[in-house]
Amino acid sequence: MAATELARAVAVIMDGNGRWAEQRGLPVAEGHRAGTKALRRTVEAAIDLGVESLAVYAFSTENWSRPVDEVEDLMEIFGDTIERELPDLAKEGVRVRFVGRRDRAPDSLLARMVALEEETIENDRLRLWICFDYGGRAELVEAVREITVSGAAPDAIDEELIAEHLYEPAMPDPDLLVRTSGEQRISNFLLWQLAYAELVFTEALWPDFGADELRAALETFAQRRRRFGAR
């Protein structure tokens, strides 16, 4: 794969944990735990394959509507992931940023999130954007709200200004979006940033995803011609 054909910025909708657990007669929480292992594999593979930016959809604004016990399990699993999985990735040069709302996370989890961001701020081998309590529509509403409060004149509002008010203006627009589990929709993920991304849908459930599946997605991307609205 030529270097010019590589997707430098990749986004992943990590879907299928519940179905993976159901197929094995396991509680849903075990599917989520298996998903954390897939995240680590995928980040390591992304480094090896030359990806520079990886954004993953970990928990959406809509996920709060899931059963209370599942949400509680997820909060615990997120905390465990920060404690057990992400530190090793940080040692490999991964910089971690959490993207989304922060006012609804449990205090203990929020403290871990902030600490990990601070600990990895100097890392530059791969930027890992973990979208937590994230929704694309909510992000755009918040951006518009901030611009309105700033008193910007209507004719001063352009794409650049809106981009500056997104949750993480430094996050590059993905070249490629991968969704696992066979579902073919973007589910309110990075609505602004995905405007010209190539989309790849794989049947693999997220806990089964890894280096081979990421490589296949990158190879599919490399075969496409990106027109950005031109011919």
Beta strands, then each sheet from edge to edge (+ up, - down):
strand 1: 9-13
strand 2: 53-60
strand 3: 94-99
strand 4: 126-134
strand 5: 176-179
strand 6: 198-201
sheet 1: 3+ 4+ 2+ 1+ 5+ 6+
end
